[in-house]
Amino acid sequence: MSTLTRSLNGSREMIKTYCRRVEIPVLGEVAVPPPDKLTYYAGLGVLAALQVIEWPLALVITAGHLLADQHYSGLVKGVGEALEAA
């Protein structure tokens, strides 16, 4: 198997992992993160619900992780490079 073929197979597996979709009657098709990410977000929700952490902090942490997980977006990379240059 060539290096290119292995690379394409690995990319295909990564796309399958990050592109799970669920059909919800009212909302339509919704992208669902991998199970490990769902448990992380659920844990943050439980901590916020039990008032172990404040809900704005849980939202900021969740937003940060969502931005960090955007593997296919060059926007985040560009913002990071701009902040490093500043």
Phi, psi and omega per residue, in radians:
M1 nan 2.299 -3.099
S2 -1.354 2.870 3.128
T3 -1.089 -0.691 3.135
L4 -1.099 -0.746 3.141
T5 -1.124 -0.739 3.097
R6 -1.089 -0.707 3.140
S7 -1.127 -0.749 3.133
L8 -1.161 -0.691 3.105
N9 -1.126 -0.718 3.091
G10 -1.110 -0.698 3.108
S11 -1.142 -0.683 3.135
R12 -1.116 -0.722 3.106
E13 -1.128 -0.693 3.124
M14 -1.132 -0.706 3.132
I15 -1.131 -0.712 3.099
K16 -1.086 -0.667 -3.119
T17 -1.151 -0.723 -3.038
Y18 -1.669 0.029 -3.073
C19 -2.125 0.632 3.052
R20 -1.275 2.398 -3.120
R21 -2.273 2.527 -3.140
V22 -2.207 2.403 3.108
E23 -1.554 2.028 3.099
I24 -1.909 2.247 -3.015
P25 -0.893 -0.818 -3.058
V26 -1.459 -0.673 -3.045
L27 -1.565 -0.366 -3.073
G28 1.600 -2.596 -3.106
E29 -1.464 2.215 -3.072
V30 -2.167 2.342 3.084
A31 -1.316 2.389 -3.121
V32 -2.052 2.277 3.095
P33 -1.202 2.894 3.101
P34 -1.043 2.765 -3.075
P35 -0.997 -0.640 -3.131
D36 -1.160 -0.603 3.084
K37 -1.233 -0.667 3.119
L38 -1.081 -0.723 3.130
T39 -1.169 -0.612 3.097
Y40 -1.103 -0.843 -3.135
Y41 -1.144 -0.653 3.094
A42 -1.127 -0.690 3.093
G43 -1.079 -0.737 3.072
L44 -1.089 -0.701 3.118
G45 -1.110 -0.710 3.120
V46 -1.151 -0.764 3.109
L47 -1.060 -0.691 3.116
A48 -1.216 -0.694 -3.141
A49 -1.152 -0.627 3.117
L50 -1.465 0.038 3.124
Q51 1.048 0.568 3.002
V52 -1.314 -0.681 3.004
I53 -2.182 2.707 3.127
E54 -1.286 2.596 -3.098
W55 -1.122 -0.598 3.084
P56 -1.107 -0.620 3.094
L57 -1.139 -0.717 3.095
A58 -1.084 -0.687 3.110
L59 -1.154 -0.724 3.131
V60 -1.137 -0.755 3.118
I61 -1.100 -0.777 3.129
T62 -1.096 -0.773 3.122
A63 -1.090 -0.705 3.108
G64 -1.087 -0.735 3.122
H65 -1.208 -0.648 3.095
L66 -1.118 -0.734 3.101
L67 -1.139 -0.694 -3.138
A68 -1.198 -0.477 -3.106
D69 -1.496 -0.013 -3.137
Q70 -1.388 1.461 -3.083
H71 -1.219 -0.456 -2.999
Y72 -1.753 0.123 -3.093
S73 -1.903 2.161 3.092
G74 -1.398 -0.215 -3.106
L75 -1.091 -0.805 -3.125
V76 -1.106 -0.720 3.116
K77 -1.097 -0.727 3.120
G78 -1.123 -0.704 3.114
V79 -1.134 -0.736 3.110
G80 -1.079 -0.736 3.112
E81 -1.149 -0.654 3.119
A82 -1.167 -0.681 3.111
L83 -1.189 -0.632 3.087
E84 -1.150 -0.629 -3.118
A85 -1.290 -0.446 -3.084
A86 -1.309 nan nan
